[in-house]
Amino acid sequence: MTYKSALKVAVIGGGIFGVSTAVHLARLGAETTIVNDGPVANGASSRSLAWLNSARKRSVAYHKLRMQGIERHRAFATKHDCGAWLRLDGGLTWDADDASNQIKEIFRHEQEIGYETRLLAPGEIAAVTPGVDAGAVSPQGAIFNAGEGWVDLPSLIGRLLKEFRDSGGQLVTDAGAADVTLVNGRVSGVRTASGQMLDADAVVVATGPAVPGMAAKVGKRIGDGTTRALLVISKPVRHPLRAVLNTPRVAIRPTPNGAFALDSAWSEDEVIVHDDRTYEAKPSTIAGLLEEASKVLEGNPTLALESHHMGPKPIPADGEPVIGQLTGIPGYHVVFSHSGATLGLVAGELLAGEIVSGTPSLLLEPFRPARFDS
């Protein structure tokens, strides 16, 4: 895109969607301000496994968008020194050894849609990707997707913020909850919790699990399937694993400092949500997740806890992203999705482009908030 803009835009949210959209707006010449309730990357971006993928089955449109998301990360990696925190060393997944195992079916599906995929017997894995205990792999085998990877979102956000500030973008942190203001039915700006007013021609709401509630304030429904997140970080350990592992009891990815990030469905289900909306993970849950990780890693290393991160996991009700302008409210744009790591760069680029140009992105058309209008 070669156009430049005189628009003034406020972005509420300092996670990957908000910061990516803001930096792309700044590249297009828009006067852009990010407003966040605390420090940047303090929400869903801090507790995401951040697996870059389009594995298994999803809609054609969603798969296409995710593939573009991965390509944006690949392009970013060629231009920046980010090898410690953005890796595309592949992903390995297997299912439980029971009637629910879909590995061969998923392999055929991925072949049919042209997704880079290999079906490996347990004994073949070591020659393709290191660090896995072959004895833990189901006899049906595992799928290796060479084009997948992982990103450390706080590191990516930090790199994008540097460019944003260097280009003149403004960052307001620790602002508390912010509201979008309207005049005559269209966006006029943002009001922070302290009462500070920021005038804007357009606002992007990228507040993770808070997006549906904010849309409801202006009478718009966004289907909300938000659940709980628990990300456990081990202490660093010398180990050869490079790929992301997705196994029946634990998902694992390396971290920039040689540790492992872990999550799973069962451990998230055990997170306790108190009446005051604080979150608690039982010590037995964390210990169990570390133990499950050890079982699938080569050498079964003892893993010790470094930290854990809990909170809501933003998921639209139908599982697909919600990106674009709210129906009937000019200038009010939202980004709400579970797949922030994979989609972060491409969603920010496409949304910024259509805000500045006024031309809707065809790639984003299937994901508009309007699908929830009743």
N, C-alpha and C positions, 0 to 999 in steps of 0.2 A: 504494500500500500504506500502510495506516495503523497497522499493528502496530509495536511496539517490542520490542527483544530484550535479554535479559540474557546472551546467549551471549558467550563469549570465543573469538575466532578469530585464528589466525595465518596470514598470507599469505606464502608463500615466493616471492619474485620481485618485482623493482622495475621491470618493463617495463609496457607498456600494459595487459595483461590483469591483472597483479597489482594495480597501482595502481587501476585502474577497479573491480575487485571490492572492494578494500579501502575505497574511498571510498563505494561503495554500501552496504557493510556498516555503515560508520560512520553513514550517513544513517538506517539502520534501528535504530540504537542499540546495535549489537554492539560490544563492547570489542575493538578490532582492532589488531594489530601487523603491520607489514610487515618482513620480514627479507630482506636482499639480500646477495649475495656481494661486491659492490663498491658503487660509487655507483649511484644509480638510473639507469635508461635506458642501462645499459652493455652490454646484450646485443642481441637481435634488433631491438629497437625503435630502436637507433642506426644500423641499416644497412638499413632498410626504405624502399622507394620511397614507401610510404604513399599509394598510389592508392586513393581511395574509389570503389568500383564494384561492380556485379554484372553486368558485361558478358559477352558470349558465352554458352556453354552450361554449365549445371551442374544438379544435381538441383533439383526443385521446392522441397524443404525448405530447401536451402542458399541458393537464390535469395531465398526469403522472409526468411530470417534476415539475409542481407546487405542487403536493402532496408530492414529495420528498423534495421540498423546505420547506414546512410546517413541515415535519418530522425533518429536520435539525434544525429548530428553537426549536422544542420540545426537541430534544436531547441537544441542547445548554442550554436550560433552566434548565435541570436536573444537569448540571455541574457548573453553574455560579449563582452568586447572582444577578439576573437581574429582580426580580419580580416587581420592580417599573416601568420598561420600556419595558418589554416583557411579554405580557399577551395573553393567549389563552382561553378567556372567552366566545367565540362564536361571531357569527354575525347574525344580524336580517335584513331582507330586505323585502320591499313590493313595489308594483307598483301602478301607478295612477289608479283611479277608472274610467277607460274609455276602449275603444276598444283595446288599446295597452297592457292591463294587461295580463301578461304571467305567473302569479305566479303558477297556478295549473299545467301548462305545464312544467315549470321549476322544480317544485317539483317532477313530475313523472320522468323527465330526471335524476335528481340527485339520485332518488331512483334506477333507472336502472343501473347507473354506480357505485353504492355503496358509494356515497358521503353521509356523515352523515347529515341527513336533517329531519326536522319536519315542517308540515304545521299547523299553529296555527290560530285560530279565534282571532279577536282582544281581546276578553274577556279572552283568555287563556294565553296571553303573560306575564302578571305580575307574574304568578306562575312559569314561566320558566326562564325569564330573566328580571331583574328590570329596572326601569328608563324610561319607554316609556309611552307616553300619548296614551292610547288605542283609544281615540276618533280621533286621527290623522291617524289611520291605515285604509286602504281601506277595504271594506266589504269582498273582496275576500280573505283576510287574509294575513299573513306574513310567510316567511320561516325563521326558526331558524337553523343555521348550527353550531353545538356545537364545531366543531374542529377548527373554525376560530379564529382570534385574531388580534393583532396589535403589532408593535414594534416602538420604538423611534429610528430612524436610526442614528442620531448623537450619541446617547448613545452606540448603538451597534458598530458603527465605532470606537468610543473611546476605547471600550473594546478590539476590535480586534487589534487596533494600539498598545496598550500596549504590547500585546503578540508579535506583529511584531517587535517592537523595542527591547524587551527583548531577542528575538532570533537572534538579530544582523542585522535586516533589517534597511535600510536607508530611511529617509523621506526628500524630498526636496520640500518645500512649497514656495508659492509666486514666482514661476519660470516663470510666464507668459505662453503664448501658446508654447507648445513643438511640435517638428516635429520628425517623425521617419526617420532615415537615412538608406539608402540602399547602398550596395556595390555589384556589379555584380548581381543585381536582388534579393538579399536576405538582411534581416535585419542586420544592423551593430550597431545600437544603437539609441540614442535620442539626439537631439540638443535643448536646452532651448532657450527662447527668448533672453537671455543675451549672447548666444553663447557658453555656457557650453556644453561640449560633454560627454556623458555617453556611454561607450561601452557596448554592450549587445548581447548575442546570440539569444535572443527573446525579443519581445516587446508586451505588452498587451495594447491596446488602449481602455480605459474605460472612455471616456470623455462625456458620455451622448449624448445630442443632437448634439455635434460636431463630433461624429463618422463618419457619412456619408460624411461630408466635408473632413475629414482627409483621408478617404479611396479614395475619388475622386482624391486627390493629387497624388496617385500612380496608377491612372487609373482604379480603381475598383468602381463599383456602389453598393450602399446599399440603397434599397428603403426606403424613409424617409416620415413618416406621422406625424412628430413632430408638436405638437400644443402648446397651452398656459396652464400654471398651475397657480393656485391661491390657496394658503393654508392660511386660517384665523385661528388664535389662540385666544381664549377668555381668559379673566382673570379667575383665579381659582374660582370655585363655589362648594359648598357642594351639591353633587348629587349622587344618587345610580347607575347611568348607568355604566355598565361594558363591555357590548358587543359593537361591531362596528355596527352602524346603516347605512343602505343604503336605502334611501327613495326617492320618486320622485323629491324632491326639495333640498335635502341636504344629504350629508354623514357626519357622526360624529364618532369620536373615542375619548376616554379619553386620557389624557396626563399624564406624570409622576407626575406633580405637582397639579393635580386635576382640570385642565382646560379642554377645548375641542378643538380638531382640526377639521376644517370644510372645505369641498369643495363641488363642484357641477359642472355639465356640463354648466348650464346657466350662472353661475358667471364667469367661465373661458372664456366663449364666450364674456363676456363684458369687459374683460381685453383689454386695449389699448396698441398696440405695435407701438412705435414711429419709425421714419425713422432711428434713431441712434441705434435701437435695445434695447432701454430701455422700461420698462414696467410700466404701470400705471393702478391702480384699482380705479374706482370712489368710493367716499364715500358712495353713494347710493347702490352700489353693495355690499360692505362690510356690511353695515347696514342691507341690505336685507337678506344676508346669515345668519347673527346672528339671525335675526327675524325668519327665516325659521327653524333654529335649535331649538329655543325656543318652537315653535309650536308642535314639535314632542317629546319633553322631558317632562317627568312627572313633573307636577307642573308649567310648562311653565315659567321657571326661566328667569329673565332678564340677558342677556349675554352682557358683555362689551368687547371691543376689547383690546387685549394685543399686538398683532403684526400680520403682514401679510407678506407673502413671494410669490414672483412672478418670472416667468421666463419660458423658454421653457420646455415642457414636452416631453421627448424622447419617440417616438412611431415608430416602424418600419412600413413600408407601408402596410404590410399584417397583422399587429397586433401581429405577433409571434416573439419570441426572435431571435437575430442574434448573434451567439456565435461560435468562432473558427477562424481558419487560413484563411486569404485571399487566393484565388486561385492563385497559381503560384508565391507566394512571401513567401518563407520559413522564418519562424520566426515571421511573422506579424499576430497577433491575435487581434480580436475585441470582445467586449461585448456591445450590444446595445439592450435595451429592456425597455418596460414600467414598467414591474412588478419587480422593483428592490428589494422591501422589501421581497416579497415572494421568489424570486429566488436568492437573494444575496448570501446566504451561499452555496447553492448547486451548483450554477453556478461557483462560485469561486473554489470550491473543484474539480469539474469535469474538468474545463479548466486547472487548475494547474496540475492535474494528467496527462492529455494527453500531456501537454507541456513537462513535465519531463520524462514521460515514452515513448513518441512517439507513443502511442497506442490511437487511437481515441475513445472517449466515445460513446457508443451506444445510450445513453440517449440524447446526443447532436446532433446526426446525422441529425435529421429533421430540425435543426435550423442553418445550415451552411450558411455563406455569399454567397456561390457558387450559391444559388438559384436565386440570382439577376444577375448572369452573363448573358450577352446577346450574 
